Amino acid sequence: MKSTAPSSRQKWKRSLTASPERPPPAKRYQSLYQSRQSAVPAVLEYETFEMKRAVCSVSESGELKMDYSEEPEDIMVVKGWQSHIKAGKPHQGYLGQGLTKFVFWGRHNNTDCAILQCKRICSSETDNSTDLQAKLETLHLAQYFLDSFYRQAETNGVHTLPKMRWNISWAFIGKLIGKLADAPKNGEEDSRSLIGFQFLVETFCLSISLGMISGRRSDFIFQKLSKGSGELGNKLRSSI
């Protein structure tokens, strides 16, 4: 009986024609880098108010002047920010607070901004108006003296000072047109978007907001000094 088992020659031929074993797939590189968070929370709801604005200027002699516009404008104020005050950190439009003021998110002319108002328990409507105007005037005077300091330094040949500026280029006071929602009764939560007729609007600094959203200290949102050439970063601040 003839054997049907393959010969060693046939086995050798098969080994030449058989497909080689595939190597295991190469491991794909996966970066651990995480993109920076957006300064804007995922979802924010706004309430739109009609207002008139007042801006401040300083003459060459250091005299302050307030200019009041009669043209109505819209400003958007984030809803529900007061519900996040007790948590003690920025969230969903609530940005922080100082001794006498709250700061929260807004939008004006399609631009993010920070809105400041005095706490209702600390001041009346008249006090709120007086305080906010004084704050705006102080900022402009500070920039006036800072500019004077730089000019004097240049005159004396000092050209290496770090560049600083106060955050006033876009700041203004807004005054509501129309009725403000009634304040809640004692013991009831205040859910209003605005708690007074007047408010101070300032530029919202993106580098600061990223720090706040990521959970780091939020004090810098209240600073009035904005970095110029970048040497000082966020180290300079003042309370609200």
Secondary structure as UniProt FT lines:
FT   HELIX           8..17
FT   STRAND          46..58
FT   TURN            60..61
FT   STRAND          64..68
FT   STRAND          73..78
FT   HELIX           81..84
FT   TURN            85..88
FT   TURN            92..93
FT   STRAND          94..97
FT   STRAND          101..108
FT   TURN            109..110
FT   STRAND          111..118
FT   TURN            120..122
FT   HELIX           125..155
FT   TURN            156..157
FT   STRAND          164..166
FT   TURN            169..170
FT   STRAND          172..176
FT   TURN            186..187
FT   STRAND          198..203
FT   HELIX           206..213
FT   TURN            214..215
FT   HELIX           219..222
FT   STRAND          225..227
FT   TURN            233..234
//
